[in-house]
Amino acid sequence: MLEDDPMNESAAVEAVSDVVPTVVPEFVVALALATFVLVVGWYLSKLVVRLTGRTVARRIERPSVTRTVLRAVRASVLVVTLVVVASIFGVGGTEIFLSVTVISAVIAVVLAPLVGSFINGLFVIADRPYEIGDMIEITDEGHRGFVEDITIRYTKIFTLQNTFIVIPNSDIQERDVINYSAEDERTRLTLEFEVTYECDLETARSLAERAARSVEVVITGGPDIRIGSARYGAAPSCTIKEYGDNGVVLELFFWVQHPYKLSVARSAVQTAIWERFADADIEFAYPHRHHVFDEHSGTAQMAVDEPSLDRSSADSPVDPAEGSTDGGDR
């Protein structure tokens, strides 16, 4: 009988391992484990945001800051996930530090505008020029709409034309922004028009105020509206601005409840004024030019064009009573 030799068995195992490849390589195992960790980390980040969302929203009143904090929480979970994945592939702290250093250098050189938008985003969130849901207008480009979202890098706006605009925060900081609904959505509009000197000014002013009150979206009265230390009457008011060359310039002030109905309110009020003035025989003033000639004006020269006649008929006129010049037939 042959006795078992441990040396022979180990040699045989090594020979088989050299000939037959490993069924599951270590890289495949690491890749599968890393994929599993990424999936778990992805869903875990969503779960953490969902669990902490209500608590953060209750303690922070501003929606933009709430969204920024929740994005930071999710990003932190994902960063921890990436660190775990890197450790699975054998990447240590030194390699991660070097990678972060290299990426930071690339960002500083190549992605400077992105960093600028990030910094300006912090200023936008801190300065609070507008908030999610506010109606704003970018004066340089004339874009007017509602703020849909504020991130660290950009601001999303839905315009009144139902278009979608994404503006970097670095551009927002360099432009004038009008906020129509920062504290109070009520917005005052001003209309200027001229009436003739012959009309009754008090009647014209009263009809203009009534016309504004007849429009549904216009605030017809109530408590005074406070803006800073000033107070303005909520009811429409028509005042005399100046005496112009063609007539008296009137100025009508009225308040609109919703800022997105400014154009509709302006058009409706002007239509109502037109109709009421027409019924009351109040005329709008417009330029008139009268040419007056007197002894100091000189002599006016005029030329009257006579109607052109056929040359043959002009050479031989025909008497209608006679029918022809010679009375004969040809």
PyMOL commands that set and color helices and strands:
alter all, ss='L'
color gray80, all
select helices_A, chain A and resi 6-19+26-59+63-88+93-109+112-127+169-173+201-213+259-279+311-315
alter helices_A, ss='H'
color red, helices_A
select strands_A, chain A and resi 135-138+143-150+154-159+164-168+177-179+187-195+225-227+230-232+237-243+248-256
alter strands_A, ss='S'
color yellow, strands_A
deselect
rebuild
show_as cartoon
